[in-house]
Amino acid sequence: MTALDSERDAIERGDVAPDFELPGTDGQTHALADFDDYEAVLVVFTCNHCPYAIAKFDPLNELAAEYDDLAVVGINANDAEEYPDDSFERMVELVDDGTIQYDAYLRDDSQDVARAYGAVCTPDPFLLENDGGEFRLAYHGRIDDAMSPDEDAETFEMRNIVEDLLAGEEITAEFRPSRGCNIKWKDGSVRP
């Protein structure tokens, strides 16, 4: 396992977010446009097995439950052939047993969506603002200040940023990279 920080080579604040059409654990196919009813969407590139990702399951579940105007969408792009714990079947199990309670948990088997966003680690969160039906990046950065799986967070940065966004405030928070395991690319590379 490697601790890898998300970097600034991802989509940037104000950019239109790349669309997607991905299968979900609920048996449905989901596109970004399916979340038009929400003021914001938190897209988090995550997985089933990384300790860093697992440590953020509960904070993400809490965000999904607490804010009616925010959709939390997990996307697992890891190579499930090399990392069977990241299989779609295991994703379904984690949703069915209540471990993951996001608005949607999606599978990016081609890894095209992760590459389009510039995601590099699990978890790697992208907060999108609904700008009249077009989603734009409002913030890319960590969920909280706990930078290892066994640390307790003291500052819940993403929650504060979500609250500001939903209150109509301009997001000016500095990029604070997330930390986690590298996305398990099918070609074995560390970066897209």
Solvent accessible surface area in square Angstrom, and as a share of the most:
residue,aa,sasa,rsa
1,M,162,0.72
2,T,73,0.42
3,A,48,0.37
4,L,23,0.11
5,D,50,0.26
6,S,2,0.01
7,E,61,0.27
8,R,166,0.61
9,D,94,0.49
10,A,10,0.08
11,I,26,0.13
12,E,112,0.50
13,R,112,0.41
14,G,35,0.34
15,D,59,0.30
16,V,73,0.42
17,A,6,0.05
18,P,31,0.20
19,D,95,0.49
20,F,9,0.04
21,E,131,0.59
22,L,14,0.07
23,P,64,0.40
24,G,1,0.01
25,T,22,0.13
26,D,86,0.45
27,G,70,0.67
28,Q,111,0.49
29,T,79,0.46
30,H,26,0.12
31,A,20,0.15
32,L,8,0.04
33,A,58,0.45
34,D,83,0.43
35,F,13,0.05
36,D,64,0.33
37,D,137,0.71
38,Y,57,0.22
39,E,82,0.37
40,A,0,0.00
41,V,0,0.00
42,L,0,0.00
43,V,0,0.00
44,V,0,0.00
45,F,1,0.00
46,T,1,0.01
47,C,0,0.00
48,N,10,0.05
49,H,54,0.24
50,C,0,0.00
51,P,44,0.28
52,Y,27,0.10
53,A,0,0.00
54,I,83,0.42
55,A,38,0.29
56,K,23,0.10
57,F,10,0.04
58,D,94,0.49
59,P,24,0.15
60,L,1,0.00
61,N,14,0.07
62,E,91,0.41
63,L,4,0.02
64,A,17,0.13
65,A,83,0.64
66,E,96,0.43
67,Y,29,0.11
68,D,127,0.66
69,D,61,0.31
70,L,1,0.00
71,A,0,0.00
72,V,0,0.00
73,V,0,0.00
74,G,0,0.00
75,I,0,0.00
76,N,0,0.00
77,A,3,0.03
78,N,2,0.01
79,D,10,0.05
80,A,25,0.19
81,E,161,0.72
82,E,125,0.56
83,Y,86,0.33
84,P,93,0.58
85,D,86,0.44
86,D,0,0.00
87,S,24,0.16
88,F,64,0.27
89,E,117,0.52
90,R,91,0.33
91,M,0,0.00
92,V,40,0.23
93,E,88,0.40
94,L,8,0.04
95,V,51,0.29
96,D,114,0.59
97,D,94,0.49
98,G,28,0.27
99,T,50,0.29
100,I,2,0.01
101,Q,109,0.48
102,Y,22,0.08
103,D,59,0.31
104,A,9,0.07
105,Y,4,0.02
106,L,0,0.00
107,R,12,0.05
108,D,0,0.00
109,D,78,0.41
110,S,70,0.45
111,Q,3,0.01
112,D,91,0.47
113,V,13,0.08
114,A,0,0.00
115,R,85,0.31
116,A,52,0.40
117,Y,1,0.00
118,G,10,0.09
119,A,0,0.00
120,V,1,0.00
121,C,0,0.00
122,T,2,0.01
123,P,3,0.02
124,D,0,0.00
125,P,0,0.00
126,F,0,0.00
127,L,0,0.00
128,L,0,0.00
129,E,73,0.33
130,N,33,0.17
131,D,74,0.39
132,G,88,0.85
133,G,45,0.44
134,E,72,0.32
135,F,9,0.04
136,R,80,0.29
137,L,6,0.03
138,A,7,0.05
139,Y,2,0.01
140,H,13,0.06
141,G,0,0.00
142,R,43,0.16
143,I,5,0.03
144,D,4,0.02
145,D,39,0.20
146,A,9,0.07
147,M,45,0.20
148,S,33,0.22
149,P,51,0.32
150,D,129,0.67
151,E,90,0.40
152,D,131,0.68
153,A,25,0.20
154,E,155,0.70
155,T,60,0.35
156,F,88,0.37
157,E,23,0.10
158,M,0,0.00
159,R,52,0.19
160,N,74,0.38
161,I,13,0.07
162,V,0,0.00
163,E,77,0.35
164,D,56,0.29
165,L,13,0.06
166,L,40,0.20
167,A,74,0.57
168,G,68,0.66
169,E,97,0.43
170,E,149,0.67
171,I,15,0.08
172,T,101,0.59
173,A,35,0.27
174,E,125,0.56
175,F,36,0.15
176,R,101,0.37
177,P,42,0.26
178,S,4,0.02
179,R,94,0.34
180,G,0,0.00
181,C,4,0.02
182,N,21,0.11
183,I,1,0.01
184,K,22,0.09
185,W,7,0.03
186,K,99,0.42
187,D,105,0.54
188,G,64,0.62
189,S,40,0.26
190,V,79,0.45
191,R,97,0.35
192,P,76,0.48
